[in-house]
Every structure is written in structure tokens, then in C-alpha cells.
Amino acid sequence: MGKKPKSSKGIAKADSRKINKSELPEPPPPPEEEHGSSKPLEKPALPGTGFKVIGQEGYDDGGVADLSLLIDLEDSVQRRRRGENEYFTALKADLLPRATRGPMAQMTRREQKVSLAQLLFSEDDDSEDKGPSEVYVDNVDGEEDEQTVKIRAARLSQARAALRMSLLLREGACASLSLAEICKRKLAYSGKAGADEALRCATKAIEIAGDSFWDGDEVAVEAEDKPVVDEKYERNATTPGLAHPSTLKLLPIRVAHLCMRSALLQKGNALCALGLQEKAREVYETVFPLLENEPRCARVDWERHSLYVNIGNTFSRDGDFELANEQYKIAENIGNDHLGEQGDGGSVHDGASMVNTAKRAKAFALQKAGKPDEAKALLKEVVAAEIELIANAAKKKADEAAAAAAEVEADAPKEITN
């Protein structure tokens, strides 16, 4: 147990002196200079961990810079809003927003942000949604085993905990992302029965990412285990959205775009669950303009790929295989672009996975279109390709482990014998 913290009032009085400017670190750059992961690196951050961007110079950073913008560990927004002296005085006096009760009360604001990042972005090995694909599939049929239901419930609970923490820390971007995750995980847990609640969360996530205002109390309802919406509630939307002009003086528009991309995709998925395929297509389509200036790397191409497959699936559900197949072909070609890159460009594994995902979606669409033989043949091809992909990945991992062991053995001191 750590020491019980002093009251805020007592600390504020004790540390009311002004901090000398020479004690302060460099102020954060202006928002317009923060490009996040849209600006490729000149070389991989770590050897063997980066992929060359397709069609231009540079390497993808894996979304690390975007994560830094969203979590804001350096408190750039607070520092710009308050000014350097006032910010560090408030930090030292423990006056900045953070959880002051419960198990996280002994943690600093920065430590709480790290915990929030883990809640939002960490993936367990047994998570169904582990991986880069965001293709919506209804996996709830009432026949799920107890362990699967337990894992889905825990994932949903984590997203709600992330929303509570985001509101305590007053981090709008994380609140928007948390709502998008609640939407996604509610669909995974409840299926179509939870689609209305999922859609409500995605709509609120979009509102936070937008250029108007949002109501924190209205959002906080979604953090409850069993949210109950008061139909007579009078909204008090006074918090500016991430794309509001006042907010853009403190953080770059990229933060709003990142949150909007996630929220729109999940809204499209919720609309699919409700059977509103045309409306879902319209929502998916609005994401593409936000991706126009993004680099062609596996990380972002998975996002593009998922949108095309999702759009194709909406056409399939509406009984139009030809239009669905057009979208599957585009998604498959995105994967082929990565397979066709030579040297350190692209990603063979990601490219092959994209191709397989598109073909699998096409196989199910063929089945729905009354072409079971074609569907069966294509699905058999996909299964064979995935078995090969898993085997290649296992071999690569074993080769890397053997190489690392050989390097350690080569560096070990040799035993001297007489």
C-alpha cells in the first residue's frame, strides 16, 4: 500500500509557487505539425519489424504514432490548454483529471493512461476478434459454449471500463474509441439482439469525433453494465467534438479522423445486424474519403479491405451476387498488391490473408446465390491456402528461433581445456 495522497487543497497551497521556465521541458509541437502514422518512417523502427510502404518511399510505423496521438501520454492537449507553467503546477499538485477512487487511485495520471491503452488496444490470444480484419459476421446463434460467452462478456466489460476511465481522464478520443469498441463487442456478445444498443454507442462515438458538441452524462450511460436510456432526458451537449474549431486549436484533425473511421465502420456493422443493408453501405462508403491520404501499408490496407468485403456482404444479403463480387474482387486485389511487392515491400502474410478473406466471403455469397458447387470448390481452395499459410508462419517462427539460438551460442565464451 502506498501513502495516502494529501488532499488537493493542501497540495495546491503548498506548491502554489511559479515554476521557473528553465525547469520546463520543450512544449509540444503545434497540432498541425502532428502527422501521426500518415507520415512514413525513413527506415524501419526496429530491424525486421517494418514494411515498406507500397507506391512511395518510407516504412510504416505500425500505427505507433497514431496511438501516441490518441492516448496523449505527454498531455499535449492539457499543456496547450493551460500553458506550461500552469500545467506543471497542476500536475505537481495532483489537480489534473484522473481516477481518485478505486484500485487505480494510487496510480499517476500517466499510469492510468497506460492502463487505458491496455484496455482499449490489447488483444488476448483467445479473443475471437484478434487480428487486423474488421469484417462483420454474426457469430451469435444461441449455441455458443460457456467459455466463449464468458470471454465475450469479459471483452465487453473491458470496453465499458475503458469508457469510464476515458471520461474520468477527460480524454475525448479514447471515449469515442471506447464507444466504438462497445459497439463491436456488444454485437459479438449479443448478436442481432444487441444491435440497437450497439448502434446507439456507434452514433455517440461519431458525435464525439465530429465538429459539434456532445453530452458527457449521456455518454456515461453506456459505461454501465446494463445501460438504461431515459427517454425524457434533456441533453446538455456542451463538450466540443474532436473536429470542433475550438478543439482543433489543441490537437490535430487526424485524431478526429482516426476516431471517425473506427466509429463509422462499427456503425455500418450495427446497421448490418439490424438488416439495414443499404444504410450500412452508405455509412461504409463515407470512410473512404478519410483513407485517401493514408499510406498503402498492410495496416491501413486491412481497413480498406474490410470495408470492401463488408460492402460486398451487404449486396450479398440483398441478393445481388454480381455487385457483391465486384467488391470482393477489389478486396482480393488489395491483397495481391502486397503479394506482388518484391524485397521488403508489402507483406506476404497479410496479402495472402486478405486474399483468403475475400475468397471466403465470396464462397458464402455463392452459397447464398444458389451456387453450392462453386461455393464448395472455392472454400476448399481457401482452406488449403490457409493451411499452407499457417505452416509457412510456423516454419518462419522456428527458423527465427533457431537463428537466434545459433547467434547466442556463437557469442558464448568457449570452454578452455588443457
ZAPA-687856 format. One record per atom (N, C-alpha, C): x, y, z. Coordinates in steps of 0.02 Angstrom, whole numbers, padded with zeros to 5 digits, always signed. Layout:
residues N
XYZ...
***
This chain:
residues 418
+00042-00060+00000+00000+00000+00000+00044+00062+00000+00030+00108-00043+00067+00170-00044+00040+00219+00006+00072+00275+00014+00049+00325+00061-00016+00355+00036-00059+00372+00083-00122+00403+00064-00108+00473+00038-00132+00491-00022-00116+00556-00050-00146+00612-00009-00112+00669-00008-00139+00728+00025-00200+00753-00013-00239+00794+00020-00296+00822-00015-00271+00870-00068-00310+00880-00120-00291+00925-00173-00282+00996-00146-00324+01014-00100-00321+01082-00072-00255+01095-00037-00233+01045+00002-00171+01053+00039-00110+01057-00007-00110+01016-00059-00054+01016-00106-00052+01081-00145-00109+01104-00166-00112+01166-00205-00083+01225-00165-00098+01225-00100-00072+01280-00059+00004+01274-00051+00028+01213-00042+00100+01204-00030+00141+01217-00092+00112+01204-00152+00151+01209-00214+00126+01266-00259+00104+01319-00228+00075+01374-00268+00127+01417-00302+00192+01406-00288+00244+01446-00320+00245+01435-00394+00268+01484-00431+00275+01478-00503+00337+01436-00520+00331+01395-00571+00388+01354-00592+00431+01394-00640+00497+01392-00629+00543+01428-00672+00542+01398-00742+00543+01439-00794+00539+01414-00863+00597+01367-00879+00654+01377-00847+00711+01333-00861+00698+01262-00837+00649+01253-00792+00633+01186-00767+00587+01147-00813+00558+01181-00862+00507+01150-00903+00537+01116-00964+00509+01059-00984+00531+01027-01047+00505+01066-01107+00526+01046-01166+00504+01080-01227+00428+01073-01234+00393+01127-01252+00321+01122-01262+00305+01077-01321+00245+01048-01323+00226+01005-01379+00221+01045-01443+00232+01013-01500+00227+01049-01564+00155+01070-01577+00144+01120-01620+00076+01139-01637+00038+01080-01667-00028+01078-01659-00067+01021-01683-00058+01006-01757-00051+01059-01798-00046+01047-01870+00019+01012-01890+00068+01009-01845+00132+00976-01861+00131+00902-01842+00077+00879-01811+00073+00810-01788+00039+00767-01842+00079+00729-01878+00053+00690-01934+00034+00619-01915+00055+00597-01856+00040+00529-01836+00072+00480-01884+00039+00423-01894+00066+00370-01936+00055+00382-02010+00025+00439-02029+00016+00453-02100+00082+00473-02132+00132+00488-02092+00199+00506-02117+00245+00446-02109+00263+00412-02164+00305+00352-02160+00374+00367-02130+00404+00316-02101+00471+00322-02074+00523+00314-02129+00582+00343-02120+00635+00337-02170+00665+00267-02169+00663+00234-02111+00687+00165-02105+00645+00131-02051+00643+00064-02050+00603+00028-02000+00622+00048-01930+00573+00054-01885+00587+00073-01816+00634+00022-01784+00622-00042-01797+00666-00096-01774+00680-00142-01833+00740-00167-01840+00756-00211-01897+00707-00269-01902+00679-00278-01961+00635-00335-01972+00564-00326-01950+00546-00266-01923+00479-00257-01896+00436-00211-01940+00465-00178-01990+00427-00131-02030+00421-00153-02102+00368-00133-02135+00359-00149-02205+00362-00085-02246+00394-00090-02303+00399-00032-02346+00330-00015-02373+00316+00050-02374+00252+00074-02399+00248+00062-02474+00192+00037-02498+00183+00024-02569+00172+00089-02607+00210+00099-02661+00199+00156-02705+00234+00220-02684+00271+00220-02630+00308+00280-02610+00366+00259-02564+00409+00307-02550+00466+00293-02507+00444+00290-02434+00479+00251-02394+00467+00251-02322+00437+00186-02297+00434+00180-02231+00410+00120-02197+00352+00138-02150+00306+00092-02143+00251+00102-02097+00275+00094-02025+00250+00135-01980+00271+00130-01910+00226+00085-01868+00179+00051-01902+00134+00006-01867+00080+00040-01826+00069+00104-01838+00017+00140-01802+00040+00168-01735+00105+00165-01721+00131+00187-01656+00119+00262-01646+00132+00302-01698+00122+00374-01692+00049+00392-01682+00004+00355-01715-00068+00366-01705-00088+00351-01634-00062+00296-01607-00077+00277-01538-00054+00331-01489+00004+00361-01503+00030+00415-01461-00016+00475-01462-00043+00490-01520-00090+00546-01526-00155+00532-01487-00180+00472-01493-00244+00455-01462-00240+00451-01386-00187+00421-01360-00180+00414-01287-00150+00477-01256-00108+00513-01293-00080+00577-01270-00045+00571-01203+00003+00525-01200+00040+00515-01137+00078+00577-01115+00097+00619-01163+00134+00680-01145+00088+00737-01124+00022+00724-01124-00027+00775-01104-00021+00839-01146-00009+00830-01210+00000+00888-01254-00061+00935-01253-00121+00906-01252-00181+00946-01253-00188+00988-01189-00177+00956-01133-00181+00992-01069-00128+01047-01065-00069+01033-01091-00015+01082-01088-00031+01142-01132-00060+01130-01190-00078+01186-01234-00136+01226-01204-00183+01191-01174-00242+01225-01146-00223+01269-01087-00180+01243-01043-00164+01277-00981-00102+01322-00985-00057+01305-01032+00008+01339-01032+00057+01298-00990+00121+01303-01005+00170+01260-00973+00173+01269-00897+00176+01331-00874+00182+01342-00802+00122+01315-00765+00062+01333-00788+00001+01312-00752-00007+01236-00756+00011+01207-00813+00004+01135-00819+00048+01098-00769+00113+01116-00766+00157+01080-00721+00144+01095-00647+00117+01154-00633+00096+01168-00565+00038+01122-00546-00011+01117-00591-00069+01074-00579-00049+01000-00575+00000+00980-00616+00023+00911-00615+00056+00894-00548+00098+00940-00525+00132+00929-00462+00083+00929-00404+00030+00969-00410-00020+00974-00357-00074+00920-00363-00067+00876-00412-00116+00822-00423-00186+00850-00435-00190+00902-00477-00254+00933-00492-00281+00916-00562-00242+00876-00600-00265+00857-00666-00315+00799-00661-00360+00794-00710-00411+00741-00706-00380+00671-00704-00403+00631-00656-00382+00561-00651-00429+00526-00602-00425+00460-00601-00465+00421-00553-00435+00429-00483-00476+00451-00436-00451+00462-00367-00481+00412-00318-00524+00367-00343-00552+00315-00301-00546+00248-00336-00551+00195-00297-00546+00129-00327-00475+00104-00332-00465+00048-00368-00399+00016-00371-00346+00057-00406-00366+00106-00448-00317+00146-00485-00299+00212-00450-00328+00224-00391-00318+00288-00358-00245+00303-00343-00204+00251-00331-00134+00262-00314-00090+00273-00376-00120+00266-00435-00081+00274-00497-00081+00346-00520-00027+00367-00552-00024+00434-00580-00069+00439-00641-00081+00499-00663-00122+00510-00723-00091+00474-00783-00026+00478-00790+00008+00444-00846-00001+00368-00841+00007+00341-00781-00002+00269-00772-00073+00247-00787-00121+00289-00770-00190+00273-00785-00203+00274-00860-00168+00318-00895-00175+00319-00969-00145+00256-00999-00091+00232-00972-00062+00169-00996-00111+00112-00986-00143+00110-00928-00193+00058-00914-00252+00064-00963-00271+00125-00978-00325+00136-01026-00305+00109-01095-00243+00121-01115-00220+00096-01180-00222+00020-01182-00205-00012-01126-00207-00085-01122-00279-00110-01128-00326-00076-01096-00396-00096-01100-00422-00090-01171-00401-00037-01206-00427-00024-01273-00394-00064-01328-00329-00072-01324-00292-00097-01382-00259-00166-01373-00257-00193-01312-00226-00258-01303-00272-00313-01328-00243-00366-01354-00281-00423-01380-00258-00487-01345-00305-00523-01316-00289-00587-01285-00285-00640-01340-00246-00693-01326-00238-00747-01375-00304-00781-01391-00350-00782-01342-00413-00817-01353-00469-00771-01378-00452-00709-01397-00502-00663-01423-00521-00682-01494-00586-00685-01506-00610-00701-01574-00592-00647-01624-00591-00584-01601-00579-00529-01646-00505-00510-01651-00462-00556-01628-00390-00543-01633-00370-00542-01707-00331-00493-01725-00310-00487-01795-00335-00423-01826-00311-00407-01886-00325-00342-01916-00391-00337-01954-00423-00393-01969-00484-00391-02009-00543-00364-01968-00584-00321-02000-00644-00294-01968-00706-00313-02008-00705-00372-02037-00763-00396-02074-00817-00419-02026-00877-00393-02034-00932-00409-01988-00964-00476-02007-00969-00520-01957-01003-00584-01965-01043-00596-01900-01106-00615-01907-01146-00629-01848-01130-00700-01824-01095-00704-01767-01073-00768-01740-01115-00791-01681-01172-00758-01669-01214-00775-01612-01275-00813-01637-01280-00877-01618-01338-00917-01638-01371-00953-01579-01348-00937-01518-01377-00968-01459-01346-01035-01441-01299-01059-01482-01267-01124-01470-01196-01117-01444-01177-01056-01423-01109-01044-01401-01095-01081-01335-01033-01106-01328-01015-01139-01266-01003-01087-01211-01003-01111-01150-00999-01066-01092-00935-01024-01092-00878-01054-01112-00815-01019-01112-00815-00962-01163-00844-00974-01221-00848-00921-01273-00889-00862-01249-00947-00877-01218-00990-00824-01192-00954-00785-01137-00916-00820-01096-00879-00788-01041-00826-00740-01068-00791-00762-01120-00739-00720-01150-00769-00658-01182-00825-00667-01218-00858-00611-01250-00884-00561-01198-00911-00586-01143-00936-00542-01090-00879-00502-01058-00821-00535-01049-00763-00501-01019-00737-00447-01065-00737-00460-01130-00714-00410-01179-00760-00349-01179-00825-00361-01175-00873-00306-01172-00863-00266-01108-00852-00300-01053-00841-00266-00989-00778-00223-00991-00726-00247-01024-00665-00208-01031-00677-00143-01069-00716-00147-01122-00730-00087-01162-00769-00036-01121-00816-00060-01079-00853-00014-01037-00808+00017-00983-00762-00023-00957-00713+00004-00909-00670+00057-00942-00651+00046-01005-00612+00095-01042-00651+00160-01050-00716+00156-01062-00757+00216-01069-00759+00254-01003-00769+00219-00948-00769+00252-00883-00703+00288-00870-00648+00254-00884-00582+00285-00874-00572+00345-00920-00595+00340-00982-00588+00395-01031-00624+00457-01006-00683+00448-00978-00722+00505-00954-00690+00535-00892-00662+00493-00848-00628+00518-00788-00567+00560-00807-00530+00536-00857-00469+00570-00880-00485+00628-00927-00549+00633-00948-00572+00684-00995-00534+00679-01061-00529+00618-01085-00496+00605-01149-00550+00587-01201-00571+00637-01240-00624+00628-01288-00610+00575-01341-00549+00573-01365-00531+00524-01417-00540+00453-01391-00517+00442-01330-00523+00375-01301-00596+00358-01286-00636+00408-01269-00707+00396-01258-00741+00374-01323-00723+00407-01378-00752+00388-01443-00731+00318-01462-00667+00302-01454-00643+00235-01471-00674+00182-01425-00684+00199-01362-00716+00152-01315-00787+00136-01337-00824+00187-01358-00893+00176-01381-00894+00132-01443-00846+00144-01489-00842+00102-01549-00828+00029-01530-00784+00020-01480-00768-00048-01457-00828-00080-01422-00866-00040-01384-00926-00067-01352-00975-00091-01406-00982-00052-01459-01025-00072-01515-01002-00139-01544-00939-00144-01558-00911-00205-01588-00921-00265-01542-00905-00256-01478-00907-00312-01432-00978-00329-01410-01023-00280-01413-01093-00295-01398-01122-00339-01454-01104-00325-01516-01126-00367-01571-01098-00438-01565-01036-00443-01542-01005-00509-01534-01037-00547-01477-01060-00512-01425-01089-00544-01366-01163-00560-01376-01201-00512-01403-01274-00520-01407-01300-00531-01477-01258-00520-01528-01281-00528-01597-01335-00477-01615-01383-00498-01655-01435-00452-01678-01477-00425-01620-01482-00463-01566-01521-00440-01509-01491-00378-01476-01426-00367-01486-01393-00309-01457-01379-00254-01508-01407-00260-01567-01391-00213-01622-01414-00142-01607-01471-00133-01575-01495-00065-01560-01448-00030-01512-01427-00065-01459-01379-00036-01412-01312-00022-01447-01290-00069-01489-01227-00060-01525-01230+00002-01570-01286+00010-01605-01294+00068-01649-01294+00133-01609-01326+00132-01552-01327+00192-01509-01257+00213-01489-01216+00163-01470-01146+00178-01450-01106+00205-01509-01113+00175-01568-01076+00199-01626-01096+00270-01644-01161+00285-01638-01185+00352-01653-01155+00404-01606-01150+00386-01542-01119+00431-01493-01044+00439-01506-01012+00385-01529-00940+00389-01545-00929+00438-01603-00974+00435-01652-00970+00481-01709-00980+00553-01687-01027+00563-01640-01040+00630-01615-00978+00660-01581-00944+00619-01541-00883+00643-01508-00830+00660-01559-00824+00620-01612-00772+00631-01663-00789+00689-01709-00850+00713-01707-00873+00763-01754-00857+00835-01736-00890+00882-01770-00874+00953-01762-00926+00991-01722-00970+00955-01687-01022+00988-01646-01006+00977-01572-01057+00966-01531-01048+00958-01459-01079+00892-01436-01054+00866-01380-01081+00804-01352-01091+00811-01277-01133+00767-01249-01152+00769-01179-01119+00711-01142-01074+00728-01095-01038+00677-01058-01082+00632-01017-01135+00659-00986-01180+00618-00946-01217+00568-00990-01235+00589-01050-01270+00545-01096-01224+00488-01119-01161+00503-01128-01112+00453-01148-01098+00405-01090-01095+00431-01028-01078+00391-00970-01127+00334-00959-01188+00341-00983-01238+00287-00975-01213+00222-01006-01176+00228-01062-01153+00168-01098-01098+00130-01061-01071+00160-01008-01019+00126-00969-01049+00080-00916-01116+00084-00907-01149+00040-00859-01154-00031-00886-01155-00080-00841-01161-00149-00862-01228-00162-00897-01280-00129-00872-01346-00134-00904-01373-00064-00915-01350-00032-00969-01369+00038-00981-01444+00047-00991-01471+00097-00957-01541+00114-00965-01546+00185-00988-01576+00196-01046-01582+00262-01075-01647+00295-01053-01641+00354-01023-01700+00392-01002-01727+00430-01062-01786+00410-01086-01815+00442-01145-01831+00515-01134-01839+00535-01070-01857+00605-01055-01795+00647-01037-01737+00617-01045-01675+00653-01026-01665+00715-01070-01649+00771-01039-01636+00833-01076-01561+00839-01087-01542+00837-01149-01471+00838-01167-01438+00904-01147-01375+00899-01126-01335+00957-01110-01269+00951-01148-01274+00956-01214-01215+00945-01257-01172+01008-01258-01123+01010-01214-01080+01069-01208-01006+01054-01220-00989+00991-01227-00919+00973-01238-00905+00972-01313-00857+01012-01337-00843+01014-01410-00815+00949-01435-00837+00928-01495-00812+00868-01526-00739+00875-01548-00710+00820-01568-00639+00819-01586-00624+00860-01649-00675+00870-01691-00665+00910-01752-00693+00980-01745-00714+00999-01685-00739+01067-01674-00681+01116-01678-00693+01177-01705-00638+01226-01712-00600+01240-01648-00635+01242-01591-00601+01256-01528-00555+01198-01508-00574+01137-01524-00533+01078-01508-00472+01075-01554-00481+01095-01616-00426+01090-01665-00369+01140-01651-00380+01185-01603-00325+01228-01581-00278+01189-01534-00303+01132-01509-00266+01094-01459-00240+01027-01484-00272+00999-01534-00250+00935-01560-00264+00931-01635-00227+00889-01672-00234+00888-01745-00299+00855-01767-00321+00873-01827-00382+00844-01855-00375+00769-01864-00314+00745-01868-00304+00673-01877-00336+00632-01821-00335+00658-01760-00366+00622-01704-00440+00612-01718-00474+00665-01741-00545+00660-01758-00556+00609-01813-00512+00610-01864-00519+00564-01920-00510+00491-01899-00460+00478-01856-00448+00410-01833-00509+00383-01795-00537+00425-01751-00595+00404-01713-00657+00396-01758-00664+00442-01806-00721+00438-01851-00719+00375-01893-00660+00357-01917-00653+00296-01958-00677+00235-01919-00655+00230-01857-00674+00172-01816-00749+00173-01802-00776+00230-01785-00847+00236-01766-00892+00222-01826-00874+00247-01885-00916+00236-01944-00917+00163-01964-00859+00130-01961-00857+00060-01979-00902+00019-01932-00898+00033-01867-00940-00004-01820-01013+00013-01827-01029+00075-01846-01099+00093-01858-01125+00053-01918-01084+00046-01969-01104+00006-02027-01118-00066-02007-01076-00093-01963-01086-00162-01940-01152-00168-01900-01166-00118-01858-01228-00120-01819-01289-00116-01865-01285-00076-01917-01340-00071-01965-01350-00137-02002-01295-00171-02018-01300-00237-02049-01337-00285-02003-01320-00283-01939-01353-00327-01890-01428-00313-01886-01447-00251-01899-01518-00232-01898-01553-00247-01964-01514-00272-02013-01543-00288-02078-01550-00229-02125-01518-00173-02107-01523-00112-02148-01462-00108-02194-01461-00150-02245-01401-00158-02286-01385-00095-02327-01435-00063-02355-01421-00003-02396-01393+00053-02353-01421+00062-02293-01395+00114-02249-01324+00096-02226-01311+00032-02215-01244+00011-02196-01194+00027-02251-01213+00014-02313-01168+00029-02370-01151+00104-02372-01202+00145-02362-01192+00217-02363-01142+00239-02310-01147+00208-02251-01101+00225-02196-01030+00201-02212-01023+00139-02236-00957+00113-02255-00924+00159-02307-00962+00182-02355-00935+00224-02409-00906+00289-02382-00934+00315-02327-00909+00379-02301-00840+00374-02269-00816+00312-02259-00749+00304-02229-00694+00314-02282-00708+00298-02344-00655+00300-02396-00622+00369-02403-00659+00425-02402-00625+00490-02406-00575+00502-02350-00587+00471-02292-00541+00479-02236-00478+00438-02244-00478+00392-02294-00420+00348-02306-00380+00369-02367-00403+00420-02403-00371+00438-02467-00297+00454-02460-00278+00490-02408-00209+00511-02400-00168+00465-02354-00197+00408-02336-00161+00361-02294-00113+00320-02336-00056+00299-02308-00007+00260-02346-00034+00190-02364-00008+00162-02419-00026+00094-02438+00019+00045-02400-00001+00029-02340+00035-00019-02299-00015-00072-02275+00010-00128-02251-00035-00182-02231-00084-00160-02178-00061-00120-02131-00104-00098-02076-00166-00061-02101-00157-00012-02145-00213+00027-02170-00251-00010-02225-00214-00050-02264-00248-00088-02317-00296-00140-02288-00284-00164-02228-00332-00207-02196-00398-00170-02184-00392-00106-02167-00451-00065-02156-00490-00057-02222-00453-00040-02276-00485-00034-02341-00517-00101-02362-00479-00154-02353-00502-00220-02372-00567-00239-02335-00568-00226-02269-00627-00242-02229-00689-00204-02254-00680-00142-02273-00736-00102-02298-00764-00133-02362-00720-00151-02408-00744-00180-02472-00780-00246-02460-00753-00288-02417-00786-00353-02403-00853-00341-02369-00855-00294-02321-00918-00278-02288-00971-00253-02337-00950-00210-02383-00996-00184-02434-01020-00241-02478-00973-00284-02498-00992-00342-02538-01043-00386-02501-01034-00395-02437-01081-00436-02398-01150-00404-02394-01154-00337-02394-01220-00305-02393-01257-00320-02459-01221-00319-02515-01253-00336-02579-01274-00409-02580-01232-00453-02552-01249-00523-02549-01313-00535-02508-01318-00501-02451-01378-00509-02410-01440-00483-02446-01430-00435-02491-01485-00408-02530-01500-00450-02592-01461-00504-02602-01473-00550-02657-01441-00531-02723-01392-00485-02722-01359-00463-02784-01287-00488-02784-01276-00548-02810-01209-00578-02809-01160-00539-02853-01183-00516-02911-01138-00482-02958-01107-00420-02927-01148-00378-02895-01121-00318-02862-01077-00337-02803-01096-00390-02768-01056-00413-02712-00987-00435-02736-00985-00472-02791-00922-00499-02817-00875-00443-02839-00903-00388-02864-00861-00331-02884-00820-00306-02824-00853-00304-02766-00819-00280-02706-00767-00331-02682-00784-00395-02687-00737-00448-02666-00674-00447-02710-00683-00432-02774-00626-00429-02820-00578-00372-02800-00607-00315-02782-00566-00258-02760-00527-00277-02697-00562-00309-02650-00530-00329-02587-00474-00380-02601-00487-00427-02646-00436-00477-02663-00376-00445-02695-00387-00395-02737-00331-00361-02771-00288-00322-02723-00318-00297-02670-00278-00263-02618-00228-00312-02589-00251-00372-02576-00205-00424-02551-00152-00442-02602-00172-00447-02665-00125-00463-02719-00071-00410-02726-00088-00347-02712-00039-00293-02715+00019-00307-02668+00003-00334-02610+00055-00349-02560+00094-00412-02579+00060-00460-02609+00094-00520-02632+00142-00504-02689+00125-00453-02728+00166-00437-02786+00226-00394-02771+00231-00366-02710+00287-00324-02693+00350-00366-02683+00406-00341-02706+00469-00377-02700+00510-00351-02642+00557-00391-02620+00603-00370-02567+00567-00358-02501+00579-00299-02471+00550-00284-02406+00485-00246-02412+00458-00240-02472+00395-00205-02480+00336-00251-02466+00281-00221-02444+00220-00259-02433+00228-00311-02378+00182-00357-02376+00184-00411-02327+00151-00472-02357+00190-00524-02368+00164-00585-02399+00109-00616-02356+00121-00618-02291+00072-00650-02246+00006-00611-02247+00010-00545-02240-00051-00504-02240-00086-00508-02307-00046-00505-02361-00076-00508-02427-00114-00573-02438-00083-00629-02419-00116-00694-02427-00179-00699-02384-00176-00671-02324-00234-00672-02279-00291-00631-02308-00275-00574-02339-00326-00532-02370-00360-00570-02428-00320-00603-02469-00347-00641-02525-00394-00696-02499-00372-00732-02448-00413-00785-02420-00478-00760-02390-00475-00702-02356-00535-00674-02326-00585-00654-02379-00561-00624-02433-00606-00604-02488-00637-00665-02521-00597-00716-02532-00622-00777-02564-00673-00813-02519-00661-00813-02454-00708-00845-02408-00776-00809-02410-00773-00742-02411-00836-00703-02416-00872-00719-02481-00834-00725-02535-00863-00741-02600-00895-00810-02598-00863-00857-02565-00890-00925-02561-00958-00926-02526-00964-00889-02472-01028-00885-02437-01081-00850-02479-01059-00800-02518-01106-00765-02562-01130-00811-02618-01085-00854-02644-01104-00903-02695-01156-00952-02667-01145-00973-02605-01192-01018-02573-01261-00985-02567-01261-00922-02547-01323-00886-02540-01358-00874-02607-01316-00870-02660-01343-00857-02727-01366-00922-02762-01364-00977-02725-01387-01040-02754-01337-01075-02798-01272-01066-02784-01218-01098-02822-01174-01138-02773-01201-01191-02744-01166-01227-02691-01102-01262-02715-01101-01287-02777-01042-01322-02802-00983-01274-02808-00996-01215-02837-00942-01164-02843-00919-01142-02774-00967-01134-02728-00951-01112-02660-00906-01164-02626-00924-01227-02633-00885-01281-02601-00814-01285-02629-00808-01278-02695-00741-01281-02726-00697-01223-02703-00727-01163-02699-00688-01104-02678-00669-01109-02605-00714-01133-02563-00700-01140-02492-00645-01191-02481-00645-01244-02521-00592-01294-02516-00524-01264-02534-00524-01220-02583-00462-01185-02603-00437-01140-02547-00484-01106-02514-00467-01061-02459-00437-01100-02400-00468-01156-02383-00444-01197-02327-00373-01221-02340-00360-01244-02402-00293-01268-02419-00242-01211-02414-00261-01152-02438-00216-01095-02436-00201-01074-02364-00252-01078-02321-00242-01058-02251-00198-01109-02214-00205-01172-02230-00162-01223-02200-00089-01210-02219-00079-01194-02282-00011-01178-02306+00016-01115-02272-00028-01066-02264-00007-01002-02232+00014-01014-02160-00024-01054-02124-00008-01070-02054+00058-01108-02050+00068-01156-02096+00129-01195-02096+00190-01151-02111+00182-01105-02158+00238-01060-02175+00255-01014-02116+00203-00990-02082+00214-00946-02024+00250-00984-01968+00230-01047-01957+00262-01088-01905+00335-01101-01923+00348-01115-01987+00417-01129-02009+00460-01066-02001+00431-01008-02019+00469-00946-02012+00486-00933-01939+00438-00945-01895+00449-00934-01824+00503-00982-01797+00501-01045-01820+00551-01094-01799+00621-01075-01825+00624-01052-01887+00688-01032-01916+00717-00972-01878+00675-00925-01860+00698-00866-01824+00724-00886-01755+00688-00933-01721+00710-00956-01655+00776-00993-01660+00785-01033-01713+00847-01070-01723+00905-01022-01736+00892-00970-01776+00944-00921-01792+00965-00883-01730+00915-00866-01688+00930-00829-01626+00971-00873-01579+00954-00938-01574+00990-00984-01531+01062-00993-01556+01070-00997-01622+01137-01005-01650+01180-00943-01637+01148-00884-01639+01185-00822-01626+01208-00819-01553+01164-00841-01508+01182-00842-01437+01240-00890-01425+01236-00949-01457+01289-00999-01449+01355-00975-01477+01352-00938-01532+01413-00913-01563+01446-00859-01519+01405-00821-01482+01432-00767-01439+01454-00793-01371+01434-00855-01355+01452-00882-01288+01527-00896-01285+01558-00883-01226+01630-00897-01218+01644-00971-01224+01698-00989-01259+01716-01060-01267+01754-01085-01206+01740-01148-01188+01773-01178-01131+01846-01194-01149+01891-01173-01106+01963-01184-01118+01984-01250-01085+02014-01294-01125+02038-01359-01098+02113-01364-01108+02147-01399-01062+02219-01409-01067+02234-01465-01116
***
